[in-house]
């Protein structure tokens, strides 16, 4: 039994390493926990949402974050699938995670939100060809919004202007 788990773990790492080797944008990411860390920095889901995406408890998510435990095979493959989508998006490391609001908002082309879509099995995530483009667009929208917030008086603090601006952007 232990040999089977080790073989599955090694096979998953080989798949993940071959996927990460294709990326010129992302620094070398070795393990599944590091890939999960990179996803958490780029996708602003909270821990409860991450636990729902992977069908695990929040305790498991915290264990992954602290690198105390690695996800099992199915979730390792799902992490690799999502990582594969975001690895080619430029400026991921610029500190601008895709806004949670954009991730939970329904997207017409997907007929659901990115959050709901990521709850699907890993192979379904990779099957959507333009999902990487959707994430790139959401990243650009987040960056533009953050740049706009830096230019207004009072920075990015809550104001009526911010609320009105965000509502206008949602209706576009």
Secondary structure, DSSP 8 states (H G I E B T S, - for coil): -HHHHHHHHHHHHHHHHHHHHT-SSS----SHHHHHHHHHHHB---HHHHHHHHT--HHHHHHHHTTSS---HHHHHHHHHHHHHHTT-TTGGGS--B-HHHHHS-BTTTTB-HHHHHTS-HHHHHH-TTHHHHHHHHHHHHHHHHHHHHHSTTTT---HHHHHHHHHHHT-
